Amino acid sequence: MNIKLFDSELKVMGVLWKEGDTTAKHISDVLKEEIGWNMNTTYTLIKRCIKKGAIERSEPNFMCHALIPKEEVQEAQTDELIDKIYDGSVDKLFAALLSRKKLSAEQIERLKQMITCLIVLVSIHLFASSVIVLNKRSHPDPLTEADNSMSIIHKSADLLYYENGYPYIHDILTNHTDKTVTETQYCMLAYDKNGSPLQLYWNFLDSSAKSSFAYLVDSKENILPNQTESYRGGWSLYDGELMEDFPKVGNGKANQVAYPLICLKQVGFEDGTVWNNPDYDDWFETYAGKEVSMEELQNYYPHEYKIASAHRPSSEVSVFPE
């Protein structure tokens, strides 16, 4: 098995192995009761397992299906134990077991038979694994290679300040596709220094606008292939303590933004194709209006979007608002 799963990821897999196909929400509920994990932690681990190829996701309701059986993981962990602790020697493993207590002649004979069977099984497993690895090296999966080379990366999103002290959110995108990006639609969220979500007056120049946890933005900015978007300024935020010349918004106090989170929803390319982020709805459900740990906020960037495919929208439908 070429997939390395950590203990936390094995807890997610354990729910699937025990209960079979189920929703991400149910996995979250089970692990919250058993371990005390919050939904954000569980969803993050589920997505890691999906990226590693251990879990397959399907819709509706974010259904999860285990792609690797428990026995395969146990076998891989046994091989790893033998390699790390006993220098790859099954004989040393059983010698250690035999030295711990006295066994009867019958038990010793049974262990000898088990050793013989295990040596055969391990040999077959190692041979099969080497053949699979060599085959993958000789015949790489073109879909995997394409998926790895086609991506857009949100390198960062920071709270910055103009010379007059007015705050704004400045994000940086890098285009690792072979096409020029012409339009993007993305969602912005904001959190205070403790990881609590903030309701902001994102469009504070509109007196009729209400505060919200999230704000969807459409942007037209060309980003060439393998280019990092570089521009001055960003999305201005309201600070009532400084912006005395602007109409008072809300309670008129300064915003408390410490961490902005941004996620792409759609990307338009120069050839007219559009990529829709398949993870956007889950991202929104996970983060919008929810408490987020400081560790996750601090390690959110760089945030990578795998661009597996883009489609050409119907000519009768405008994907991006004019």
N, C-alpha and C positions, 0 to 999 in steps of 0.2 A: 504494500500500500504506500503510495507516494504522497499521501495527504497527512500532514502533521497537525494533530488536534491537541490543543491545550486542555488543562483540567476544566476550565470554565466552559469551553466549547463542548466538552464531553458531557457536561451536565445538561446542556440543551439537547444533545443527541440522545441522552438517556431517557428523556421524556418521550421522544419519538420511538425509540426502541421498545419502550414499555407499553405505550398506548397506540402506536401506529400513527397514520397520517392525521394531523390535526392542525388547527390554526395557530398562528404566531401569538395571538391573544391568549389562547388556552395555555400554551407553553409558558407565557409570561405569568399567568395566574398561578400555575403549578409551582414555578420557581420562586414566586413571591411568597407563597405559603411555606415552601420547604426551606428556602435559603434567606428570603427577605430581600431579593433583588427587586429593583424598580423596573418599570416597563422599558425605560430607555436603555438600561444595561442589557436586558434580555434581547431586545430588538437589535441592538448593536452586535451581539454575539451571533444571533441568527443570520444576520447579513454577512458576517465573517465566514460562517459555515457555508453559506450560499456561494460566496466568492471562491472558497476553497474546493467547491464541488462535492461537499458532504451532504448538502440539503438542496432539494429542488423546490422552487416556489411555483405555485399556480394560483389562478384566480377563479372565482371570487374569494374574498375573505382571507387573503394571504395564507393559503393552505401550504403546509410544509410536509415534505416527503423525504425520508432518509434514503440517500443514494448508496450508502455503504452499510453493510450489516454489522451488528455488534461483534460477531465472531471474527470478522476480518480485522477489526480494530484490536481485539484481544490478542489475536495472533501477531499482529505487528508490534504491540507493546511487549509481548513475550520475547520476540526476536530482539527488540531493543534492550530489554533487561539482560538477556544472555550476552549480547554484544558489549554492553557497558560494564556490567558487574563481573561477568565470568569470561571475558575475552573471547566471546563467541563459542565457548565450549559448553555443550550440553552435559558432558561428563562432569565438569566442575560444578554445575548447578545441582545435579543429583548427588554428587559427593558431599556437597554442603548440606543437603537435606538428610542424607544418611548419617552424617556426623552429629546431628542434633538429638537423636534418640535411638535406642536399641530397637531393631526390627527382627521379626521372626524370619525363618528361612523362606516361608511362603511369601511374605511381604517383599523380601529382597528379590525373589524370582519374578514377582509381578512388576516390580520397579524396573528390572532388567528388560522385561518385555516392553514396558512403556518407553524406556529409553530408546530401544531399537525402533519402535514405531515413530517416536518423535524425531529421531535423527532422519528417518526417511522422509517424514512430512516436511521438516525444515529444509532438507536438501531440495525437495521438489518445489517448495515455495520460493527459495532463493533463486533456483534456476528459472522458474517462471517469471519472477520479478525482473531478473536481468534481461530476459528476452523482451519483456514489455518495454523496459527502459530503452534498450537498443533500438527496438522498433519505432518508438516515439522519436528518438534522435534521428533515425534514418528517414522517417516519414512524419514530419511535424504536422500538426493539425493546422491547416490554413485559417480556420475560423479563430483558433486561439491566437495565432500570430497576428491576425488582423485586429482582433479585439485589443491586444496589448499595445498596438501601435496607434490606435485611433482613440483619442481621449481629449477632453478639455479639463483643465485643472484650475480650480479657484485657489490661487497661491495664498491669498490673504484677504481679509476684510478688516479694516481698522477704523477706529474713531480718531479722526484728525481734526485740526483746527486751522481756520484761516487766520490771516494776520490780525484781523479785528477780534479774534477769539471765538467766532461763530463755529459750532461743531458741524462735522459732516462725516458720512461713512464713505470710505475710499476702498474699493475692491480691485483686485488684479487678477485677470484671466490670461491663461496661456492656451493657445490653440494647437493641439498636437494631432490635427487631422490633415488630410490632403486637400481640403477645400477652405475657401475664405468664409469666415463667419460674418454675416451682415446684420443679423438681428438676434436679440436675446430677450427672453422673458424670464424674470427671476423673482423669487419671494425673499423678503427681508424680515428677520425677527431680531429682537433686541433683548438683552438681559442685563441686570444690574451686577454689581461686584460680588453678590452672593449667589448668583445663578437663578434669580427669580425673573420670570418673564415680565416684560414691560408693555403696557398699553400706551402707544404714542400717537400723537397727531402727526402722522407721517407727511401729510400734505397740509401743512399748517397755513398756507396761503389761501386755502379754500375755507371760508368761514363756515360752510355747511358740512364740512368733513368731520367725521367722528373719530375718536381714538380707537385703536385696534392693536391686537398682538402682532398681526401680520400685514404686510403690504406688498402687492404685486406690481412689478415695474416692467415696462416695455422699453427697450433701448435699441437704438440703431447705431451701431459702431462696427466698422470693418476691422476684423482681426485676421491677418494673413496666416497661411499655414506655418506652424512652428514659430509664430510671433507671440510675444507677450504684450497685451494691451497696456498702453501707457498714456495716461491722460491726467490733467490737473483737475482738482476739485472732486466732487462726488455728490452724494445725496445729502442735502442740508437738513439738519435737525433743529427743532425749536429749543431755544434757551431763553426763557423769559427774563432772566436776570441780566442778560446782555442785550437782547433784541428789543430795546425800549421803543424803537420806531415802528415795530411791527404790531399788528393787532394782538391783544392778549388772548392766549389759547389756554383752555383748561384752567388750572389754578394759577397759571402764570409763572410757575417755578421752572427751574432748569431741569432738563431730562437727566436721567441717572444711568445712561447707557455706558456699559463697560465692555460688553461683548456683543458685536453684531454677527448674526448667522445668516448666510445667504445660500440659496439653493436654486440652481437653474431648473426651470420647468420646460422651456422649449428653446431650441436654437435653430435659427434659419440660416441657410447657406446660399452662396451666390448663384448656385445652379437651380435654385428654387425648391430644393428639398428641405424638409424640416425634421429635426430629431425631437421626439417627445421623451422626457425623462421617465422611465418606467418605475423609478423609485420615489418619484416626487410625492405621491399621495401618502406613502408610508412615512416619508420624512416629515411631511406636514403633521400627520397624526402623532408622530413621536415627539416633535419639538414645539409646535405652536401652542402657546399658552401653558406650557408645562415647565416644571422645575427641571433644571439640568445641572449635573455635577460640575464643579469647577474644573476637574481634570478633563472632562469631555469638552468643555468650552475652550480650554486652553490648547487642546490637541485636535480641534476640529479641522484646522487648516494645516497643510494643503488638502483640499477636498477634490477628489478625482471623479469625473463622470466618464464612464466607458461608453463610447459612441459605437454601438454594434451596427446600427443601421439607421438610415434616414429615409423618409418617404416623401413623395411629391403630393402635396394636398390637392384636393379638388379645386378646379379653377373657380367654382362658384362659392367657395368658402375662403374667407380671409382669416388666416391663422393669427396674425398679429394685427392689433387694432391700428387703424390709420391715425 
